[in-house]
Amino acid sequence: MGLSLESRFEAYCDELVKALSHADRSQPARWYLK
């Protein structure tokens, strides 16, 4: 497998935040997902 669940989740969050493409919403989105 290689990647831990945590690191895969971080990568997923990064992609989701990029999809939102609003810098002001990136941190609240991360808080919501965690």
C-alpha positions in Angstrom: 0.0 0.0 0.0 2.7 2.5 1.0 0.7 5.5 2.0 -1.1 5.6 5.4 -4.7 6.4 5.6 -3.8 9.8 7.2 -1.5 10.8 4.3 -4.1 9.6 1.7 -6.7 11.7 3.4 -4.5 14.7 3.4 -3.9 14.3 -0.4 -7.7 14.0 -0.8 -8.2 17.2 1.2 -5.7 19.0 -1.0 -7.5 18.0 -4.1 -10.9 19.0 -2.7 -9.6 22.4 -1.6 -8.1 22.9 -5.1 -11.5 22.1 -6.6 -13.1 24.7 -4.4 -10.5 27.1 -5.6 -11.3 29.7 -3.0 -8.3 30.5 -0.8 -10.5 31.9 1.9 -12.5 28.7 2.1 -9.6 26.3 2.1 -8.9 26.3 5.8 -12.5 26.1 6.9 -13.0 23.2 4.5 -10.1 21.4 6.0 -11.5 21.9 9.5 -14.9 20.6 8.4 -13.4 17.5 6.8 -11.5 16.7 10.0 
